[in-house]
Amino acid sequence: MAYDAGSEVNDELCVPIPGPFFAECGGSGGGARPGGGEGFVHVHRGMHGTGDFKSSMRDWRNPVAQVRVRLVN
């Protein structure tokens, strides 16, 4: 499952998103103004397409990652 840190509002807008390039934002995020989030880590509810981000591009369904460990001689 994907987890949400709960440090910012999940409004799907560019403004609170830190750092990396997002095509929908025209470049990097809006400067990461965290606050107003849930305040606790929880299972993320996914993208709903209500803000700047397109759910068709950014949404996910579990699982979000797979880790494989193998012995290397």
QUINOR-V956500 format. One line per field, one symbol per residue. ss: DSSP state (a for helix, b for strand, c for the rest). Layout:
ss->???
This chain:
ss->ccbbcccbccccccccccccbbaaacbbccccccbccccccbbcccccccccccaaaaccccccccccccccc
